[in-house]
Amino acid sequence: MPTFTEAQKAQLRARGISEDEACRQLALLSAPPGFADVVRPCRVDDGVEAIEPEREETLIELHEVAARQGRCSKLVPASGAATRMFQDLQNGKGIEALLTVVDRLAFAEDLRAELAFRGLDFSVGPSVVEALLCAEGLGYATMPKGLIAFHRYEDGSRTAWEEHLVEAAATIRDGEGVCRIHFTVSPEHLRAFRLLAERVVPRCEKRLAVRYALSWSVQKAETDTLAAAPGGGPFITDDGTLLLRPAGHGALLWNLQELDGDIVFVKNIDNVQPDTRRSATVRWKKILGGRLAELQRSVFLHVARLRAQPADPADVDDAARFARDAFGCEPPRADAPADQRRSALLRCFERPLRVCGVVRNTGEPGGGPYWVRRRDGRVTRQIVEAAEIGSARAEVVREATHFNPVDLVCGLKDVAGKPFDLAAFVDPRAIIVSRKSHQGRDLLAFERPGLWNGGMAEWLTVFVEVPIETFTPVKTVMDLLRPEHQVE
């Protein structure tokens, strides 16, 4: 066990991190868990549902009933910086290509105004890049992606953040016209988001006839993790302190917990569409929400019947079939004692539920849906990131047909309406260890189990195929020129 100095112990206490937790993290860094034991990809009719067209309207109606009742809200992780969007430009690449199309980008007018202030125009490439990226200009190099102007309309441009407001008005408004949206942001950018909200929310509310109930949070300090020296022990900085780092999107599980939400939609900040291309997304958001409501109703019914004293054997058999057919759970043996079967099925059902939209694999980097063998021998449906799959299982990745676009609907409450303790359903060993550097020295960094992979490893999971047009991420600035981001 490492020995911390008094100053380092005080540093941990200030972050809300116990010494036991610090030692646990260092132990995992010194002996990282192995790769995920992926058995095979989930495919249509083998872990991925293809919704029959004739069922779509029924599911949409189920969602709309839940939305009118005020059960739906939305969580958008919005802390990610736009650094990668402009990485090539920062490295001196793609400047000429940008200059030929800059007038088609939604932030062109802001950039033109900044250049005019400097007495310049679009003809001088390096000056354009400086005005766009540097802190003295528009500051896009370090700005959160949510604050970047994505789409240009006749009445002005909209940021990615504002497009989420518009999508929410079409998908989660309740019977009183209220849309509940929670954004997780970086502390240093919270003020900028609030200022944007003050400017655009009244306009959106008037145009869309809704009222927004917005809330904000930042990643909790106690979710930060220790860095380790490659040779063992904690990484000690030049001033003698421990190096503590943000722990990846898995840290947002605590933010999701504190929402106290019932049915919560989760979606990345950059996956938005303009008005003319949003209809498929709105429709499939409702279908996913309806599928969750349908599954949740069935789960609650089976739980109520299994809790009956005594439980009807026919109800136990029905619950076992449902567990297998809906979630791929291995039911208890039919010849097991009745109480044992009932207890096993209750353990299966009494957990959070998620419906995950997945798209056909188009070569985008990231994770996907797989059948994974757990440490206790169970084979369950999981979202697995590429970094969690070793080269020995590369052929399984090549066989994958679907991709995870982060299009989730989460059911966070039990049959009595009590929130689940989400921390109880995390796989604590599903961490990612990567090599980084600090102060010119190598280190091992610790990422918590990801929000939608290890963080939800023990949830009831259903994958549903959604159309590719619902997935329009923006990874580079040139992606904003794709047809799906151009306003017709």
N, C-alpha and C positions, 0 to 999 in steps of 0.2 A: 504494500500500500504506500503511495507517495506521501511524503511529508511536506505539508504546506507551511510557509512562514506565517507569522501572525498577520502581516500585511496582506498576504494572499487570502487567508481565511476571511479577513474583513472584506476583501474585494468580492469573494463569493457570497458572503452574507448580504452585501449591498445589492447584488443581482438577484437575491432570493434563491440561490443554488446551494443545496446542502453539500457537505463534504462527502457524504455517501454517494450522492448523485455524481459529483465530480470524479470520484474514484471509479464508479460504474462506467462512465464515459471513457476514462483513460484505459480501463481494462478492455473495452470493446475496440478502442483504437490500436491497442497493442496486439490483439488477436481478433481481427475482424471476422464476423460470421461469413460463411461461404455464400456463393451465389444462390439465387432462387432456384428451386428444383422444378423447373418448368417441364410439364409432361407433354403438352401439345397446345397449339393455339386454339382459342375458342373460335368456332366458325358458325355460320348459320345452321341451325338445328343441332348444334353441338356446343351450346353455351351462349350463342347469340340468337336472339329472337328477331325474326322478320315479321313485322306486324301486318296482318292481312288487311288489304284496303277496306274491306267491309267492316272492320272493327274500329277504324280510325275515328269516325264520328262519335261512337260510344265513348271512347277514351277521352276525346276532346270535351265531351259533356261532363264526364267525371271530374276532369281538371277544373272546368269552369265552375262547377258546384263548389269544389274545395276553395277556389280563389274567391268566389263571392262570400264565402264564410269567413274570410280573413285568415285562412290557414297558411297562405303562401307568402314567402319572402325570398330575397335574393342576396347572395354573398358574392362579391367580386373582389378577388385579390388584386389590388391596384398599386402595389408598392414597387413593382418592377420598373427599373430605369430603361430608357430607350437607347442605352449605350450600343447594344448589338445592332440596332436599326441603322446606325450611322458609322459602324466600325470601319467599313471600307473607306468612307470619306476621310475619317481620321487618319487612316494610313495612306492617304493620297491616291486612292483608287476610285475609279468610277466618277470622277469629277466632271469630265466632258460629257459623259452619258447623262448625268444629272442636269447639266445646263441645257441640254436639248429638250428636256421634258418638264423643267421646273414650273412652267406656267400651268401645268395640269395638276399640280399638287395643291392640296387644300390650304397649305400654309404659305402659298406663293405671295399673297398680298402682304402678310406680316413680314415676310422676308424682303419684299420690295421696299416696304416702308423703312425697315432697318438699314438697308443699303442706301436709300435716299438720304437718310439722316447722316450717313457717312460720306455723302457726295459720290456714291458709286451706283452701278447697276449690275445686271446679270452677266455682263461681258467679261468680268474678271473672275475666273474660277476660284483661285485661292481666297479672294476676298469674300466671295459668296459663302464658301464653306466656313470661314471664320465668323461671318455674321450669323450664320445658322447655328453653329455649334458652341461657340465660346460663351463664357459666362457674361461678358460685356455685351453680347448680342442677344439672340433669342434663347441661348443656353440649352439647345436641344440635346447636347451630348450627355448631360446629366439629368435631364428632365424626366419625370415619370412618363411612361408610355401613355398613360391615361390622359395626360394634359396635351398631347400632340394632336394637332388638327388632322383628322383622317379624311373627312368627306366635305366637299364644297357644294353648297346649294345656292339657289338664287338669292336667298336672304342672308347668306353668310356661311361660314364653315362651322363644322361640329367636331369636337374632340371625340376620342374613343369613349371617354367618360360620359359625355352627353348622349351618345348613341345607346349606352346601356339604360339611360333613363327612358328613352323612347321605346326600346324593346320591352322594358318592364311594364310600361303603360299598356302594352298590347297583350301581356301574358299574365301578370300577377295582380292586377288591380282588384280590390275587394268590392263588396256591394255598396260601399260608401265612396268608392272612387279613390281609395288610398293605396299607394304602392310603397311597400316596405323594402328598402335596399340598404345593405350594409357594405361599406368599403373598407378594406384594410389597406393602410397607406404607411409610408415611411414618416417618422416624426418630423423630419426636416421639410417635408412637402405637404403636411397637413394644412397649413395656412393657405397655400396656393389652391388646394382643392376646395377649401371652404370659400375662398374668394370667387372661384369659378362657379360654385353652387349659388352664391348670392346673385351672380349675374344672370345665370341661365335658367335656374329652376323656376322663377316666376313666369318666364316666357314659355317654358315647356308646360307648366301647369295650365296656363291659359289656352295654349294651342291644343293640348291633348285632353283637356277637361278632367284632370286628375289632381290629386294632392300627394306629394312625396313625403314620406316619413323616412328621412335619411339618418343613418348613424355611421360612426367612424370608429376605428380602433387601429392601434399600432401593434406590432409584434411585441409580445411581452419579454421583458429583460430576462426573466427566469427561464425562458426557453433557449437562450443562447447556450452554446456548447464550447467546451474547452478544445483548444488545439493541442496536439502532441508533437514532441520532438520525434523524428524518424527513429532515433535510437532508443526511445522509451521515455516515459515520464512526460510531464506537462511541458509545453513550449513556454519558455520564460523570455519575455521581451528584454530589450537592452536596459530598461529602467527597473527590472526585477519583478514586474507584474505578470500575471497569467494572461495569455491571449485568449479572449473570449470572442466568439464569432456568431453572427446570425445563423440559425440552424436549418435554413431552407423552408420550403412551403409547408413542411410537416408541422412547423411551429404554429401554424394558423389553426390547428385543431382546437386549441384553447379559445381562439376567437370565435370559432364556430360554436363551441359549447356555450359560451356566454351570450350568444344571440337569443337563447331560449326559444328557438324557432321550432315550428311544427314540420312543415314541408318547405325545405330550403333548396333553391336552385343555386348551383355553383357554376361559374363560367369565367374564363380568363378575360382580362381587360381588352386584349387586342383582337378577340374573335367577335367582330361586329360587322354589320352590313348597313349600307345606306337604305333609305326608305324604299326605293324602287326594287330592292333585292332582298327584302326582309321577310316576305310572306312565307317562304318554306321554313325559315327558322321559327317564326311565331307558331306555325301549325305544329311543328315537331316538338317544340317546347311543351305545348299543350298535350300532345300525345304522350310524351314521357311523363308529364305530371299526372295524367290520367292513369297511366299504367302503374305508377307508384300508388296512387289512391286505391286502385283495384287490388293490387297485391296486399297493401296494408289492411284493407277491409277483410281480406281472406285470412291473413295472419291473425288479426285480432279475433276473428270468429273461432279459429282453431284453438287459440290460447284459452278463450272462454270455455270452450267445450272440454279441453284437457284439464282445466282446473276444477271441473265439476267432480263432486264426490258422491258416488264413485263414477269414474269416467266410463262412458259407453264404449265397449270394445270396437264397435263399428266406427265411432268417432276417432279413435286412436288409429285405426287402419286408414281412414280418410286423411288424417293429418300426415301420416307417414308417406302416403302417395303424393300429397301436395308438396311436402318438403323435398322429395326427390324430383318431381316434375318441374316445380317452379324455380328451385334454387340449386339443384344438383347435389343436395345433401344426401349422404348415405344414411338411410333410415335404420333404426335399431332392428335387430333380428325379430322376425315375426314370432319366434318361439321363446323370446325373452319374457321374463315376468312382466305383468301388465304395468305395475308401478315403475319398473325400470324403463319400459318403453315410453311411458307418459313423461317421466322426468327428462329423458333424453330429448324428446321432441320439444318440451318446453324450453330446454337450454338452446335448442336450435332456433326457435322462433323469437325468444325474448332478447332481441338485439336490434341495433339500428338497421335500417333498410335503405338501399340505394338502387336507383335505376340509372344506368350509365349509357348515354348515347355513344355509339361507336360508328366510325365511318370506314368505308373501304380504304385499304392501304394504298396511298399514292406516293410512298417514299419519303414522307415527312419524318424528320428525326423525332424520337420520343418513344413512349411506351404503348402497350396494347393489351388486349384481353387474352389471358392464358388460363389453362388449367394448371394448378400448381400443387405439388405434393407438400403438405405441411409436415412439421417435425413429428407430429403424432400419427402420421400416416394418412390423414385425411387428404383427399384431392378436392380442392375448392377453386372457384372462379376468383381470379385476381387481376388487377391492373398491375403490370410489371414494367418498370422502366428499363431502357436498354442497358443502363449501367449495372442493373441487378442480374443480368444474364451473362454467364461466362462464355468464352469462345468455344468451349466444348459443346455448347448447345446452340451453336450458330445455325445449324440446319433447321431447328425449330423456329427461329426468327424468320428465316427465309420462307418458311411455309405459312407464316401469318397472313391472314386476309384482311384484318381490321386494325385500326389505329385508335388510340385514345385522344379525342380532341378536348378533353376536360369539359364535358357537357353532362353534368350530374344533377339528379334530383334526389334529395335526401329526406328520409322520414326519421325524425329525431326523437319521437315520443312513443311511449308504450301504450298499451291498451287503456290504461287509466289516465293517460294524458301527462304522465310524468316524464321529464327528459331523461334519456339514457346518459350514463356517465361514459362519455366517448373514450376516455383514457383507458377504460377497461377492455376495449376492443381493438387496441393497437398491438401489432407484432413488434415488441421492443427491440428485437434483433434485426429488423429489416432496415438497417441503417446503410448509408453510403459513405465510404471513406475515400477521400481523394487527396492527392498531393497538391499543395499550394506553396506559396512562399510569403515571407514577411520579413522586412528589414534585411533582404538579401539572403535569407536562410530558408531552407526547406522545412515544411511542416506537414502534418497529417490533419486534415479537417474532417469534422464529424457532422453529417447531416442527419437530422431526425427522420424516422420513418415518414415518407412523403404523405401529404394530406390524402391523396386518392389512391396510393398504393399501400405501403405498410401501415399508414395511419388508419386505414379502413379495412385492414386485412381480415378482421373477424366480423364484418358486417354481412348481412344478407345481401347478395349481389345479383342483379339481373342486367345483362347487356342487351341493348336494343339497337339494331341497325338504323341509322338515320342517313338522309341524303347528303352527299358530299357538299352540296351548295350551302349547307348550314355551317360549314367549317371554312372560315376565311381569315386565317391568322396573318399577322403582319410581323414578319421577322426582320426584314430589311426595308429601307425607305422605298425601294423600287417596287415592293409588293403593293404599295398604294396605287400603283398604275395598272394593276390587274383589273380586268373587267368587273369583277365582283366588288371593287371599291370605287368605281366610277359612277357618278350619278347620271342617269340617263335623262 
